[in-house]
């Protein structure tokens, strides 16, 4: 966890992280991830460390022609934990898949040390199937 002097920067860091997603810049996205980061895209299996996280994120980036993550609300706790309410959209082929997401980010020294995203897998699968 970061100390209080870093807290005001954590929301800005996460906003920059989301902007890297919108630029579909995997190197930039990974630059925000701490080497021992814990990533859990719930309900999927968690990934730990940059190598495992990169493998998961490559799947999202490689299946998408375009990415558009929109932050609707962002909040930061006194401990520096950042919460985001977002819509994550992926252009797959000629169809946009849009998923409401609630994200939790823990940071230390400007790097994400824990990242949990909560979404409805059924809704994602229905859109992927074209329902």
N, C-alpha and C positions, 0 to 999 in steps of 0.2 A: 504494500500500500504506500502511496506517496504521502509526504508530509504536507501540512497546510499551505506552504508557500507554492506548491505545485498545483493546487486544486483549481485555481482560476484558469489554468492552461488546459486542463483535461477536456473540457467541453469543446474548446477550439481544436484540440488534437483530434478528437473523434469526428468533428465536422470535416476536417482536412482528410481524414481517413475515408469518410463517405465520399468526398469529392474524388479521391483516387479511384474508388470503385466506379464512379460515373465516367471517369476518363478511361476505364478498363486498363489501368496501368498496374499490372501484377507486381512489378518490382517496387513501385511506390506503395502499393497496398502492404506488401511484406515488410517495408521499411518501418512500419508502425508496430510490428509484432516483436515482442521480446523472445529471446531464444528458447525459453522454457514455458512459453505461453500455453495456457489451457484453453482450448476452443471447443465449445459444445453447441452445435447447431441442432437444438432439441427439436425433434425426437431422434435424430441420427446419432451415430456413435461419436463420442468425443475424440479429439485429436490433440496431442501434446507435442510441442516443439515445432520449430519452423518447417522442418522437412515434411512432417505429417500434415501440418496445416496447409502448406503449399500444395500438396497433393489434392486435398479437398477443394481448395479454392480454384485450382486449375480446372476442375470439372465444371464449376459454374461459369468461369470465364470462357472456356473453350466451347461450351454449348451455346453461348450467347453471341449474337451479332452486335448487341448494344446492351448497356446496363443503365438503369435510371433508379437510383435510390433517393427517395424523398423523405426528409426528416420532418415530421409533423410537430413533435414536441421533443425537447431535450432538457434534461434536468441533471444536476450534479449534487451529490450528497456532501456533507461536511467532511467526509473521509475521502472525497475525490472520485467516488464511483459515479460513472455517467450512465444514465438511462436514456434510451432513444425509443420513441414510437415512430415507426417508419412504414413506408410502402416500398418494398423492393420489387422492381420490375426488371424482367429479362426479356429481350427480343430474341425469340428462338424461331429460326426460319422467318416466317412472315407474321408470327403471332406473338403478342406481348403476354407474358405470364406475370401477374401481379399478386404479391403476397403481403398481407399485413404482418409486420414483425415487431416484436418488442425485444430490444437489445440491452444487455448489461455489459459494461466495460469497466474493468479494474486496470489502473495504470500505475506505473512506477517509473519515474524519470523520463516521462514522455513516451513510454512504450506500453503497449497493451500486454498485460500479464495474464488476464483472464477475460474471456469473451464468450458470452452466452446469448444466443438468439433463440427466441421462442416463436414458433409459427405453426400453422395447421397443415400437416403433411397431406391430409385428404384433399384440402382445397388446392394445394400445389399439384397433386396427382390428377385431379379432375381437369385442371387447366391444361396440363401436359397432354392429356388424352383428348382434349378438344371438347370436353363436355361443357 
